[in-house]
Amino acid sequence: MSHRKPRRFFFGGTDTEVGKTYVTSLVAGHLVGIGHRAGVYKPVASGCERINGELVAEDAVSLWHAAGKPLTLEAVCPQRFEKPLAPPQAAFAEGKEVSIEQMIQGITPWEQYSDTILIEGAGGLFSPIANGLLNIELAKQMDADLILVAENRLGSIHQVISTCVAAQSVGCEPLGIFLSHPKNDSHESLATNPQQIERYTKLPVLGTVPHLGNTNSVAGIQSILS
């Protein structure tokens, strides 16, 4: 029996540091918990730490552990750069260039392993991930469904609406939104943001992920798996 082609989800952020890795890792853990083989792929990472002479991407480690350490850490993130800059600039600082071909081909090892592949971008949805290529353009090239991650804070309604409108303008409609709370703080808008975002975007908020949350907070991913 041939292996069914796995569904691909691209997790893109409204900005950098909004909790993409946090949410994607929890989704991976949730899928594993309900019996799925979750593939995790971060095509490129910058700001990596050098450990024993090897560049290690903290985000990739988080994804890999959450998914149960499938395949290898190298397969999770094959292109890694040290400078804490956008990937094209981080690569340039090392006299290199982010390989678009390698980003596309790097998902191949996950095809046979996975029931679902979770792809995490680098930076905001409209930030460059390679020379001449934005995150959202990579999502389209990879034929992946878009999941938007935003930090749940005052101002997130505008950020989510504007990012959704921009994504729709280039033919990439998000399937749903996760609101992440990566910081241990609070504001009265946190409770009302999900309803307002659903009202104005007409898209489902798949979950609000609290600070130090667990996989139950991302169970809404199951509503779009089929």
Residue frames as qw, qx, qy, qz and C-alpha x, y, z in Angstrom:
[[0.000, 0.889, 0.458, 0.000, 0.00, 0.00, 0.00],
 [0.413, 0.473, -0.036, 0.778, 1.43, 3.40, -0.95],
 [0.296, -0.408, -0.466, 0.727, 1.93, 5.99, 1.75],
 [0.109, 0.881, 0.447, 0.109, -0.66, 8.79, 1.64],
 [0.374, 0.472, -0.075, 0.795, 0.88, 12.15, 0.89],
 [0.344, -0.479, -0.565, 0.577, 1.05, 14.00, 4.22],
 [0.008, 0.932, 0.315, 0.178, -0.78, 17.25, 4.77],
 [0.527, 0.118, -0.168, 0.825, 1.55, 20.23, 5.04],
 [0.215, -0.923, -0.319, 0.006, 0.97, 23.16, 7.38],
 [0.479, 0.366, -0.149, 0.784, 3.15, 26.28, 7.26],
 [0.400, -0.769, -0.401, 0.298, 3.24, 28.21, 10.54],
 [0.368, 0.461, 0.055, 0.806, 3.84, 31.88, 9.82],
 [0.311, -0.524, -0.494, 0.620, 3.89, 34.77, 12.26],
 [0.116, 0.945, 0.288, 0.099, 2.46, 38.27, 12.25],
 [0.015, 0.910, -0.377, 0.171, 5.93, 39.31, 13.43],
 [0.577, 0.277, -0.701, 0.315, 9.08, 37.80, 14.86],
 [0.125, 0.084, -0.740, 0.656, 9.08, 36.55, 18.48],
 [0.574, -0.190, -0.038, -0.796, 5.31, 35.94, 18.57],
 [0.626, -0.204, 0.664, -0.355, 5.53, 32.30, 19.66],
 [0.727, 0.384, -0.404, -0.402, 5.71, 30.38, 16.37],
 [0.396, 0.298, -0.857, 0.144, 8.07, 27.73, 17.72],
 [0.275, -0.072, 0.701, -0.654, 6.14, 27.54, 20.99],
 [0.718, 0.246, 0.181, -0.626, 2.84, 26.92, 19.18],
 [0.694, 0.413, -0.525, -0.268, 4.25, 24.64, 16.48],
 [0.183, 0.292, -0.892, 0.293, 5.98, 22.50, 19.09],
 [0.448, 0.050, 0.633, -0.629, 2.77, 22.15, 21.09],
 [0.766, 0.350, -0.104, -0.529, 0.89, 21.19, 17.91],
 [0.508, 0.400, -0.762, -0.040, 3.54, 18.55, 17.18],
 [0.062, -0.156, 0.866, -0.472, 3.17, 17.17, 20.69],
 [0.622, 0.182, 0.355, -0.674, -0.61, 17.13, 20.37],
 [0.737, 0.389, -0.382, -0.399, -0.50, 15.26, 17.08],
 [0.333, 0.312, -0.874, 0.168, 1.90, 12.68, 18.50],
 [0.278, -0.060, 0.725, -0.627, -0.43, 12.30, 21.47],
 [0.730, 0.286, 0.260, -0.563, -3.37, 11.39, 19.24],
 [0.813, 0.039, 0.569, 0.121, -1.33, 8.88, 17.26],
 [0.585, 0.811, -0.015, -0.004, -0.07, 10.93, 14.33],
 [0.746, -0.102, 0.139, 0.643, 3.46, 10.81, 13.01],
 [0.078, 0.978, 0.106, -0.163, 4.31, 14.50, 13.03],
 [0.701, 0.259, 0.077, 0.660, 7.07, 15.68, 10.76],
 [0.205, -0.918, -0.105, 0.324, 8.73, 18.93, 11.82],
 [0.666, 0.313, 0.241, 0.633, 10.69, 21.07, 9.39],
 [0.093, -0.919, -0.027, 0.383, 12.32, 24.46, 9.78],
 [0.781, 0.567, 0.085, 0.247, 13.95, 25.10, 6.39],
 [0.492, 0.455, -0.245, 0.700, 16.42, 27.68, 7.67],
 [0.516, -0.803, -0.269, 0.128, 17.37, 29.25, 10.98],
 [0.375, 0.608, -0.271, 0.645, 19.61, 32.14, 11.99],
 [0.379, -0.669, 0.334, -0.545, 20.85, 33.20, 15.40],
 [0.939, -0.109, -0.325, -0.017, 22.07, 29.67, 16.04],
 [0.489, -0.770, 0.404, -0.070, 24.39, 28.73, 18.89],
 [0.600, 0.498, -0.623, 0.049, 27.71, 27.05, 18.26],
 [0.758, -0.468, 0.380, -0.247, 28.04, 23.93, 20.43],
 [0.736, -0.241, 0.586, 0.237, 31.06, 21.66, 20.10],
 [0.196, -0.288, 0.598, 0.722, 31.81, 23.24, 16.75],
 [0.073, 0.401, 0.821, 0.400, 28.30, 22.67, 15.37],
 [0.245, -0.114, 0.009, -0.963, 25.62, 25.28, 14.83],
 [0.073, -0.362, -0.918, 0.149, 22.47, 24.32, 16.72],
 [0.257, -0.364, -0.264, -0.856, 19.09, 25.94, 16.12],
 [0.176, 0.004, 0.724, -0.667, 17.19, 26.19, 19.40],
 [0.648, 0.198, 0.039, -0.735, 13.86, 26.28, 17.55],
 [0.671, 0.255, -0.642, -0.270, 14.69, 23.06, 15.71],
 [0.188, 0.134, -0.888, 0.398, 15.61, 21.33, 18.97],
 [0.408, 0.099, 0.485, -0.768, 12.24, 22.32, 20.45],
 [0.723, 0.270, -0.227, -0.594, 10.34, 21.02, 17.42],
 [0.530, 0.289, -0.796, -0.039, 12.33, 17.79, 17.30],
 [0.004, 0.061, -0.848, 0.527, 11.81, 16.96, 20.97],
 [0.530, 0.159, 0.300, -0.777, 8.10, 17.80, 20.79],
 [0.757, 0.304, -0.337, -0.471, 7.64, 15.42, 17.85],
 [0.937, -0.240, 0.244, -0.068, 9.44, 12.57, 19.65],
 [0.269, -0.639, 0.612, 0.380, 12.84, 13.02, 17.95],
 [0.846, 0.415, 0.332, -0.038, 11.85, 11.68, 14.50],
 [0.707, 0.627, -0.065, 0.321, 14.53, 11.24, 11.81],
 [0.651, -0.102, -0.207, 0.723, 17.44, 13.52, 12.79],
 [0.147, -0.793, -0.201, 0.555, 17.95, 17.05, 14.08],
 [0.217, -0.281, 0.504, 0.788, 19.82, 17.78, 10.85],
 [0.074, 0.397, 0.795, 0.453, 16.69, 16.84, 8.88],
 [0.087, -0.793, -0.530, 0.288, 14.61, 19.25, 10.96],
 [0.076, 0.968, -0.027, -0.237, 16.79, 22.25, 10.04],
 [0.868, 0.168, 0.186, 0.429, 19.40, 21.63, 7.33],
 [0.400, 0.577, 0.003, 0.711, 20.44, 25.28, 6.86],
 [0.529, -0.765, -0.285, 0.234, 21.72, 27.10, 9.95],
 [0.410, 0.602, -0.105, 0.677, 23.53, 30.41, 10.40],
 [0.514, -0.252, -0.525, 0.630, 25.06, 32.10, 13.42],
 [0.046, 0.084, -0.082, 0.992, 24.26, 35.80, 13.16],
 [0.128, 0.530, 0.740, -0.394, 20.92, 36.90, 14.72],
 [0.196, 0.362, -0.247, -0.877, 19.78, 38.50, 11.46],
 [0.804, 0.377, 0.096, -0.450, 17.22, 37.64, 8.79],
 [0.881, -0.047, 0.430, 0.189, 18.43, 34.43, 7.12],
 [0.675, 0.666, 0.080, 0.308, 19.64, 36.07, 3.88],
 [0.023, 0.900, -0.311, 0.305, 21.76, 38.57, 5.83],
 [0.708, -0.536, 0.455, -0.064, 22.99, 35.93, 8.30],
 [0.900, 0.209, 0.297, 0.239, 24.09, 33.76, 5.38],
 [0.458, 0.826, -0.061, 0.324, 25.77, 36.71, 3.66],
 [0.332, -0.851, 0.371, -0.164, 27.78, 37.43, 6.82],
 [0.753, -0.318, 0.564, 0.114, 29.29, 33.95, 6.41],
 [0.074, 0.482, -0.647, -0.586, 29.94, 34.40, 2.70],
 [0.184, 0.179, 0.959, 0.123, 27.06, 32.07, 1.86],
 [0.420, -0.027, -0.246, -0.873, 23.56, 32.20, 0.46],
 [0.594, 0.084, 0.655, -0.459, 20.36, 30.52, 1.61],
 [0.037, 0.077, -0.860, -0.504, 19.59, 27.79, -0.92],
 [0.635, 0.106, 0.082, -0.761, 15.97, 27.92, -2.04],
 [0.709, 0.191, -0.623, -0.272, 16.37, 24.56, -3.77],
 [0.319, 0.102, -0.856, 0.394, 17.64, 22.98, -0.55],
 [0.343, 0.014, 0.469, -0.814, 14.70, 24.47, 1.39],
 [0.748, 0.166, -0.175, -0.618, 12.26, 22.89, -1.05],
 [0.706, 0.222, -0.670, -0.065, 14.07, 19.55, -1.32],
 [0.056, 0.311, -0.769, 0.556, 14.71, 19.31, 2.41],
 [0.661, -0.091, 0.303, -0.680, 11.12, 18.31, 3.07],
 [0.702, 0.242, -0.591, -0.316, 11.54, 15.09, 1.06],
 [0.276, 0.152, -0.897, 0.310, 12.82, 12.94, 3.96],
 [0.309, 0.061, 0.588, -0.745, 9.66, 13.80, 5.89],
 [0.600, 0.131, -0.337, -0.714, 7.30, 12.67, 3.14],
 [0.643, 0.012, -0.756, -0.121, 7.62, 8.95, 3.82],
 [0.241, -0.019, -0.768, 0.593, 7.76, 9.31, 7.60],
 [0.136, 0.108, 0.388, -0.905, 4.90, 11.69, 8.35],
 [0.119, 0.617, 0.777, 0.023, 1.13, 11.76, 8.51],
 [0.046, 0.973, 0.217, 0.058, 1.32, 15.54, 8.88],
 [0.633, 0.124, -0.078, 0.760, 4.26, 17.88, 8.27],
 [0.202, -0.934, -0.222, 0.194, 4.57, 21.08, 10.30],
 [0.593, 0.374, 0.047, 0.712, 6.78, 23.69, 8.62],
 [0.298, -0.834, -0.240, 0.399, 7.93, 26.68, 10.62],
 [0.453, 0.795, 0.046, 0.402, 9.00, 29.84, 8.86],
 [0.590, -0.188, -0.217, 0.754, 11.67, 32.28, 9.99],
 [0.039, -0.119, -0.052, 0.991, 10.50, 35.71, 11.12],
 [0.460, 0.412, 0.343, -0.708, 7.24, 37.31, 10.07],
 [0.703, 0.414, 0.579, -0.012, 5.11, 36.02, 7.23],
 [0.520, 0.840, 0.103, 0.117, 6.26, 38.80, 4.88],
 [0.290, -0.817, 0.449, 0.216, 9.90, 38.86, 5.94],
 [0.604, 0.572, -0.530, -0.163, 12.61, 37.52, 3.61],
 [0.889, -0.316, 0.329, -0.045, 13.66, 33.92, 4.16],
 [0.717, -0.004, 0.418, 0.558, 16.07, 33.82, 1.21],
 [0.087, -0.347, 0.271, 0.894, 17.30, 36.34, -1.37],
 [0.321, 0.056, -0.485, -0.811, 14.22, 37.41, -3.33],
 [0.506, -0.284, -0.781, -0.231, 11.89, 35.07, -1.43],
 [0.391, -0.417, 0.317, -0.757, 9.46, 35.90, 1.38],
 [0.271, -0.066, 0.895, -0.347, 8.15, 33.41, 3.92],
 [0.642, 0.381, 0.390, -0.539, 4.69, 33.49, 2.39],
 [0.588, 0.575, -0.431, -0.370, 6.13, 32.77, -1.06],
 [0.097, 0.328, -0.937, 0.077, 7.92, 29.73, 0.34],
 [0.479, 0.139, 0.715, -0.490, 4.66, 28.51, 1.85],
 [0.696, 0.521, 0.031, -0.493, 3.05, 28.72, -1.57],
 [0.426, 0.557, -0.689, -0.183, 5.97, 26.99, -3.30],
 [0.041, -0.200, 0.948, -0.242, 5.79, 24.18, -0.75],
 [0.514, -0.266, -0.612, -0.539, 2.04, 23.77, -1.37],
 [0.288, -0.189, -0.781, 0.521, 1.38, 24.13, 2.35],
 [0.275, -0.783, -0.483, -0.280, -1.74, 25.33, 4.14],
 [0.202, 0.461, -0.306, 0.808, -1.08, 28.50, 6.12],
 [0.537, -0.667, -0.495, 0.145, -1.57, 28.74, 9.88],
 [0.140, 0.723, -0.142, 0.661, -1.06, 32.21, 11.34],
 [0.624, -0.430, -0.484, 0.437, 0.47, 32.72, 14.78],
 [0.034, 0.733, -0.024, 0.679, 0.13, 36.04, 16.61],
 [0.261, -0.028, -0.665, 0.699, 1.01, 37.19, 20.09],
 [0.289, -0.717, -0.605, -0.191, -2.16, 37.70, 22.12],
 [0.350, -0.329, -0.271, 0.834, -1.71, 41.26, 23.34],
 [0.193, 0.821, 0.253, -0.474, -3.08, 44.74, 22.94],
 [0.174, 0.684, -0.427, -0.565, -2.73, 45.56, 19.24],
 [0.341, -0.107, 0.902, 0.241, -2.95, 42.00, 17.97],
 [0.528, 0.611, 0.542, -0.233, -6.32, 42.60, 16.29],
 [0.329, 0.855, -0.198, -0.347, -4.72, 45.06, 13.87],
 [0.134, -0.541, 0.790, 0.256, -1.68, 42.84, 13.31],
 [0.467, 0.135, 0.874, 0.019, -3.79, 39.77, 12.53],
 [0.513, 0.726, 0.379, -0.259, -6.27, 41.57, 10.27],
 [0.240, 0.843, -0.339, -0.341, -3.56, 43.34, 8.27],
 [0.217, -0.395, 0.867, 0.214, -1.51, 40.15, 7.90],
 [0.525, 0.329, 0.780, -0.081, -4.57, 38.20, 6.76],
 [0.458, 0.821, 0.143, -0.311, -5.50, 40.88, 4.22],
 [0.079, 0.740, -0.589, -0.314, -1.94, 40.91, 2.89],
 [0.365, -0.151, 0.913, 0.106, -1.87, 37.11, 2.66],
 [0.550, 0.542, 0.608, -0.183, -5.20, 37.02, 0.86],
 [0.321, 0.845, -0.126, -0.409, -3.95, 39.63, -1.62],
 [0.145, 0.569, -0.763, -0.272, -1.28, 37.19, -2.85],
 [0.787, 0.075, -0.460, -0.404, -3.64, 34.21, -2.93],
 [0.455, 0.097, -0.816, 0.343, -2.68, 32.58, 0.36],
 [0.564, -0.554, -0.103, -0.604, -5.71, 32.44, 2.66],
 [0.054, -0.324, 0.830, -0.450, -4.88, 31.32, 6.22],
 [0.510, -0.280, -0.783, -0.220, -6.86, 28.33, 7.44],
 [0.592, -0.721, -0.358, -0.029, -6.85, 29.50, 11.01],
 [0.102, 0.743, -0.333, 0.572, -5.09, 31.48, 13.72],
 [0.711, -0.383, -0.481, 0.341, -3.37, 30.63, 16.98],
 [0.116, -0.880, 0.131, -0.442, -3.05, 33.39, 19.56],
 [0.765, -0.014, -0.471, 0.440, 0.05, 32.84, 21.65],
 [0.365, -0.903, 0.051, -0.219, 0.91, 34.29, 25.03],
 [0.785, 0.248, -0.390, 0.411, 4.70, 33.79, 25.24],
 [0.147, 0.409, -0.437, 0.788, 5.18, 36.35, 28.02],
 [0.364, -0.439, -0.768, 0.292, 3.96, 36.01, 31.59],
 [0.051, 0.112, 0.180, -0.976, 1.88, 39.18, 31.64],
 [0.136, 0.561, 0.815, -0.042, -1.78, 40.09, 31.27],
 [0.121, 0.105, -0.106, -0.981, -4.11, 42.68, 29.78],
 [0.520, 0.326, 0.570, -0.546, -7.90, 42.79, 29.66],
 [0.549, 0.518, -0.327, -0.569, -7.79, 42.67, 25.83],
 [0.003, 0.291, -0.950, -0.115, -6.49, 39.08, 25.94],
 [0.363, 0.256, 0.839, -0.314, -9.95, 37.74, 26.71],
 [0.500, 0.673, 0.301, -0.454, -11.74, 39.67, 23.94],
 [0.048, 0.575, -0.593, -0.561, -9.15, 39.44, 21.15],
 [0.251, 0.030, 0.937, 0.243, -10.21, 35.99, 19.85],
 [0.326, 0.648, 0.660, -0.196, -13.84, 36.99, 19.32],
 [0.186, 0.843, -0.048, -0.503, -12.90, 40.26, 17.66],
 [0.098, -0.457, 0.741, 0.482, -10.35, 38.60, 15.39],
 [0.295, 0.257, 0.909, 0.142, -12.86, 35.97, 14.28],
 [0.286, 0.762, 0.448, -0.371, -15.45, 38.67, 13.67],
 [0.199, 0.846, -0.182, -0.459, -13.27, 40.77, 11.38],
 [0.034, -0.467, 0.796, 0.383, -11.21, 38.10, 9.62],
 [0.860, 0.139, -0.069, -0.486, -14.00, 35.50, 9.26],
 [0.604, 0.338, -0.712, 0.112, -11.33, 32.92, 10.17],
 [0.813, -0.507, -0.277, -0.075, -11.33, 30.53, 13.13],
 [0.116, -0.712, 0.602, -0.343, -9.11, 31.12, 16.14],
 [0.789, 0.059, -0.608, -0.062, -7.90, 27.55, 16.61],
 [0.733, -0.434, -0.421, 0.313, -6.65, 28.17, 20.11],
 [0.086, -0.898, 0.242, -0.358, -5.38, 30.68, 22.61],
 [0.835, 0.049, -0.430, 0.340, -2.13, 29.33, 23.96],
 [0.434, -0.896, 0.015, -0.089, -1.32, 30.53, 27.48],
 [0.108, 0.741, -0.621, 0.231, 2.11, 31.14, 28.90],
 [0.103, -0.290, 0.929, -0.206, 3.56, 27.72, 29.77],
 [0.780, 0.096, 0.040, -0.617, 0.53, 26.04, 28.24],
 [0.500, -0.160, 0.850, 0.056, 0.11, 22.41, 27.24],
 [0.054, 0.008, 0.808, 0.587, -0.97, 20.47, 24.18],
 [0.129, 0.596, 0.775, -0.165, -4.66, 20.77, 25.10],
 [0.070, 0.725, 0.120, -0.674, -4.52, 24.46, 24.18],
 [0.164, 0.444, -0.562, -0.679, -3.79, 23.61, 20.52],
 [0.427, 0.184, 0.884, -0.051, -6.35, 20.83, 20.12],
 [0.479, 0.682, 0.193, -0.518, -8.21, 23.06, 17.65],
 [0.066, 0.494, -0.708, -0.500, -5.76, 21.89, 14.99],
 [0.315, 0.128, 0.940, 0.034, -7.89, 18.75, 14.69],
 [0.440, 0.649, 0.426, -0.451, -10.73, 20.79, 13.20],
 [0.446, 0.771, -0.251, -0.380, -8.70, 21.39, 10.03],
 [0.391, -0.401, 0.803, 0.202, -6.83, 18.09, 9.74],
 [0.609, 0.320, 0.724, 0.041, -9.31, 16.40, 7.39]]
